Amino acid sequence: RGSAVSVSSTGGFSSVASPKCAASDPDQLKSAREDIKELLKSKFCHPILVRLGWHDAGTYNKNIEEWPRRGGANGSLRFEVELKHAANAGLVNALNLIQHIKDKYSGVTYADLFQLASATAIEEAGGPKIPMKYGRVDVSGPNECPEEGRLPGNY
């Protein structure tokens, strides 16, 4: 407890809290995008990758000034404490699908990877190309995860 999701509970997801990262490497982001496209060609997982990006970002609260308390796209969804939120049921499967990409591209933050995977899934399903900006910072531990109930509506 107090660390990222354990290997046993997720089938191989990282069990170590990652350090904060100021920005993702642009070349690694391009390569990670290509790997995500290959994943999407081999497995129909578009919906769960879109949901992963939404659930990581959807906890944002504009009325809270302090980061990371305000939530948002910060990679916190990789921690067991947040994965156990009722709204996040099943998202460990999305994490398992992309963990090998994160392992391959250490210069890409989880926060950016989740949003990249979501946008790429939309595009590869025939949706619009979504203009994205990268450089999101990962939270460093489960104590920085938002409390349960921060996702609006019927997620």
N, C-alpha and C positions, 0 to 999 in steps of 0.2 A: 504494500500500500504506500501511497505517496510518490509513486513513480509512474512512468508511462505504462500502458497496458502490458501485462506479462505475456511472454511467449506462449505459455500453455493456454491462456484464455483466448488468444487471437490467432493461433496457428502461425506464428512467426512475426508478428508485429513488434517493432522495436520496444525494448523494455528499459531504455535509458532516456532520461530527460535530455533534450538537446539544448545547447547554449543558445542565447539570443543571437540572432543573425541580422545584420543591418540590411542586407540586400541579397537577392538571389543573383547568381552568375548568369548573364544573358545567354552565353553559349550553352550552358547546361540547361537553361529553360527551353531553348529551341530543341535540344536533343531529347529532353524529357517529353516535350509535346509530341515528337515523332514516336516515342515509345508508347505514349498514351494512345495515339492513333492506331498503332499495331495491336494494342490490347483491345481496343474497341472493334477492330476487324475480327479478332479471334473469339471474342466473347461479348454477348449482348449485355452490357453493363452500363449503358448510357444513363438510365434513370437513377441508379444508385450513386453514380458519380456526380450528377447534378445535385442530388439531395445532400451529398457530402459537402459540397461547396456552399450550398444554401444554409445548412445547419451550422457550419463553422462561422459563417458571416452573420447569420440571422439573430445572433444574441446581442448585436450592437445596441447600445443605449446612448443616444446623443446627450442625454441629461447627466451623464456621468463623465466627468472630465478626465479622471485618472486612468491611465493605461496601466495594466490591462483590465482593470475592473470594468471598464465600459464594454468589454466584449468585442465582438466583431471577428473578422477573418484574421485569426492569430494562431492557428494551428492547435488550439486547445482541445479540439475534438479527438486528438490522438490519445488522450489520457482516460483511463478507466472510469474515473469519477464522473466525467462528462458523458462518456459512452453509456453509462448506466442510467442516464436520464431517460424517462419513458419515451420522449419524442425521438430519441436517437436509436431506438431499437433496430437492430440489424445493420447499423452502419459499420460495425466492426468488419463486415464482409467487404465493404468498399475499401477500408484501410488495408485489408489483406490483399486486395487486388493491386494496389499501387505501392505497397511497401517496397517491393523490389526496385521500383523506379526511384524512390527516395534513397534507398541504399546505394544505388548506382550514381546518383547525382547529389553528393553531399553539399554542393554549393547552392542547392535549392531548398528554401525553407518549406516546412510542412504547410504553412499558411499559403504560400504561393502555389505549391503543388496542388492543394485542394481546389483552389480557384482555377488553376490551369486545367485540371482534369474536368471540372464542371463546364467551363467554357468550351473546351475541345469536344466534350461529349455532345453538347448542343449543336456545335458546328457539324460534327460528323453525322449527326442524325438528320441533317438537312436544314437546320436552323441557321440564323444569321451568324456572321463572323462578329464576335464580340470584342470591341477594342478594350484591351486590358492594360493596366499598369501594374508592374511588379516591384517588389521591394518590401513586402510585408515581413514583419518581425514575428517570430515564434515566441509564445510564452515559454518560460523555462521550466515550469513544473506544474503539477496538478493543483497546487494551492492558488494558482492564478486562473483557474477555470471559472466560468460564470456559474452562478447558482442555477438550479433547475427552475424551469418555468419562464425563461427569458425569450424563447421563440414565440413570436406572435401567432395568433390564429390557430388553425387546424393543420399545422405543419404537414 
